[in-house]
Amino acid sequence: MARAFTPKVITANHLLDGDVIYMTDTGEWTRLLSEAVLLTDEADADVRLLEAQQQPDVVVGAYLADAKVGADGTPEPTHFREEFRRTGPSNYFHGKQEEAQHV
Amino acid sequence: MYKYNDFDTAFLAERNRQFRAQVERRIDGSLTEDEFKPLRLMNGVYLQLHAYMLRVAIPYGTLSGRQMDQLALLAEKWDKGYGHFTTRQNIQYNWPKLGDIPDMLDALGEVEMHAIQTSGNTIRNVTADHFAGAAADEIEDPRPIAELIRQWSTDHPEFQFMGRKFKIAVSAGEKDRAVLKAHDLAVRVVRNDAGEVGYQILVGGGLGRTPMIGKVLNDFLPREDLLPYIEAVVSVWNQIGRRDNKYKARIKITVHEHGIDDIRARVDERFALVRPTFDGIDQELFADIKAHFAAPEFKTASTEAFDAAYANDTMFRSWADTNLHEHRADGYSIVTISIKKHGDTPGDATADQMRAMAELARQYGHDELRISHEQNVILPHVHKSDLPAIYAALREVDLHTANIGLISDIIACPGMDYCALATARSIPVAQQIATRFDELKLEHDIGHLQIKISGCINACGHHHVAHIGILGLDRAGVENYQITLGGDATETAAIGERAGPGFAYDEIVPAIERVVQGYLELRDGAEETFLETYRRVGLAPFKAYLYPEARANAA
């Protein structure tokens, strides 16, 4: 039996600066995981991934990453790699954690 | 130091022009990522976890003050004010924007530097003993050989699309400070019984998923045969090396599967064909290159200032005892500047620190700096009378840590804080170990002990050849750290033995502390190093310290 589908977000790196980006419900790209669309239907996820992969002028290396619904109702990572991707490195306050401070 | 000639300058400018156009075509959509990726990799551009990363070659680890200043400029202008020195004598910038990278490469070109072949399935940056030209134990300065190999391998048409990367290291010392036996190919300058200088060629070393110690392919190669012989080796591997499995593609597997005698026979056969195609121009070039590496004029002067500071200043004495090495010239020292302050990221230097080191090199060190595979910076030629002033200047920029060769002088790869391949973090583990042993004030008592940390099986952090190696893995979605003991990165190279089950992120530092505690109890006096103790008693007694529960259960 095939494994049950677990919720996913579509994520990639931005072509110009390499920053981590996520697909939103309307098919736009956001820098924040909290604004990403959480996909619960496998067929839908596959179609949207194809859409993402057809935007080589914006995104690099789009893939489906496991995610879950967090306490505030927005997507959260289930794996530590995705936690680092949405936060930034742990040795310096650089990357997304730094940018969040300037918002 | 090597000075570019007109050909070198024109070649690099043309290459940078081509890459600028490739970046433009990628950004305007004319090139897909699949088309662009091999092109960017050939120019040192990776896409990592949070951003692009630019890896710049520091051939055989040698820099002038002007070059170091330029590295600082890149850090400040196009990155976040720092750079990361790596285990392969490169510097990495973690935050460049794709559109800026052509400007960064042009800026590097201004000081005769580049990022060519720092990635991709090519012959990579040639590394060398970081004490080259200064060490008391070497036959000659090995860097002209490294430069010759660099020129031969750059854009070599046969070796641009190989099955995998190929790493070469060069050394001429009795001691191995360049981890020769962990390289695809290593050149060791040796002298034969007749007193002639030639090369011992080692092949098939490597770390990664299947670590191997390099084997002797040729015990004594005449000098004029070097390039054709290396070309024959790489050519043989390029033909028969496996392309079906990335993890079996390196020459260490080819040597392992075919046996060293079979490889030697194939190389000899290939060499017979290749040798006549070298008509001596390489030897003319080599003679020219050698002239660039003429030793500085060493002076004869009093070392009184050093002696006085050493006698009276305990902080200076501690630093001098740890961070200085014997120089071949009387009255001189080799200074290792630790960029491993306790709690800081191993191998990182800020732009200000880079400039300060460049200035010290200009003022006191014949304008030379070296980057070691151990991720530190070296002033290779310093007269002892200048050491107190250097120490004072280092204090001002927080580069005076006295820990070379000690437990906090840790090699760590970038790990999952930056690297797209990593399976766990390395940097915070290094930071915590260094901080912990600094708190315990034990590190000088512990003595020579090398910890090396890799955040995945590719082993950029050299964990296999560490006295205490740490390998970070992803075990069911959680970071887990395996410990190996008894590895050795020197001329007595050895692969460390896996100690047993791994440790969670919050258990790894206490586990290291137990191993070290074990060493302090097991050692036969303060003179016996960790590695000596390990070789005397073996893994079992250390396991008892590492896994006390198992010991309790067995009792």
Contacts between the chains, C-beta under 8 A, distances in Angstrom:
chain1	res1	chain2	res2	distance
A	13	B	47	5.7
A	13	B	51	7.9
A	15	B	26	7.5
A	15	B	27	7.0
A	15	B	98	6.7
A	16	B	27	7.0
A	16	B	97	6.2
A	16	B	98	5.6
A	16	B	99	6.2
A	17	B	51	6.4
A	17	B	52	7.4
A	17	B	97	4.8
A	17	B	98	7.0
A	18	B	47	5.5
A	18	B	48	7.1
A	18	B	50	7.0
A	18	B	51	4.0
A	18	B	52	4.2
A	18	B	97	7.6
A	18	B	98	7.0
A	19	B	50	6.8
A	19	B	51	6.5
A	20	B	49	7.7
A	20	B	50	6.3
A	56	B	29	6.8
A	56	B	32	5.2
A	56	B	33	5.7
A	57	B	27	7.9
A	57	B	28	7.9
A	57	B	29	4.3
A	60	B	33	5.3
A	60	B	47	5.9
A	61	B	33	7.3
A	61	B	47	6.9
A	78	B	477	7.4
A	79	B	477	5.4
A	80	B	416	7.5
A	80	B	474	7.9
A	80	B	477	7.1
A	80	B	478	7.3
A	80	B	479	6.4
A	81	B	49	7.9
A	81	B	416	6.5
A	81	B	474	7.7
A	84	B	49	6.4
A	84	B	416	5.7
A	84	B	417	6.8
A	84	B	425	8.0
A	85	B	49	5.9
A	85	B	50	6.9
A	88	B	50	6.1
A	89	B	50	7.0
A	89	B	94	7.9
A	89	B	417	3.7
A	89	B	418	6.0
A	89	B	427	7.6
A	90	B	417	5.5
A	90	B	425	6.4
A	90	B	427	7.1
A	90	B	428	5.3
A	91	B	345	4.8
A	91	B	417	5.7
A	91	B	427	4.7
A	91	B	428	6.5
A	91	B	431	6.8
A	92	B	80	7.5
A	92	B	345	7.7
A	94	B	50	7.9
A	94	B	80	5.8
A	94	B	94	7.9
A	94	B	95	7.0
A	95	B	50	4.6
A	95	B	51	7.4
A	96	B	50	7.4
